């Protein structure tokens, strides 16, 4: 049994040389800037501010590692697709992400976050194509579900599930204000790290 309460921030890596060997199963959280990765991690772990939420999008520029009960790690990846950063910073992110994905990591599951209000961006589609091409196990957490009416939520979720990239994949509607999706995600994570 994983004690989800026993979670701690481990380290941040801002350069490829800082990435360490993967010695525990890892769950990676991927998504564009401002999609709610830190909020989702905090919700899963019943913590208010373990994962720091940025005041403005594009602030997370490091790969952040969280140790969960010495049994697994959550990996909060930098958000992509935020236009108001310099080319130099984007290039630095790219090198860091290339190093992360190409290193020999024990990535058991990627939780790909997509904003349910707006649907997938071009960058989200590119990320889904990447995950499919390299055969990563992943699920989609459709975030900010509580910000939609019931009918709009159902309609947007149906459109998301109909994407050809998501054929046969699990899409979980998630809200940090409700408990929507939390139990389903924790069950999937537990299953993957057994």
Buried (B, 14 or more C-beta within 10 A) or exposed (E): EBEBEEBEBBEBBBEBEEBEEBEBBBBBBBBBBBBBBBBBBBBBBEBEEBBBBBEEBBBBBBBBBBBBEEBBBBBBBBBBBBEEBEEEBBEBBEEBBEBBBEEEBEBBBBBBBBBBBEBBBEBBBBBBEBBBEEEBEBBBBBBBBBEBEEEEBEEBBEEBBEBEBBEEBEBBBBBBEEEBBBEBBBEBBBEBBE
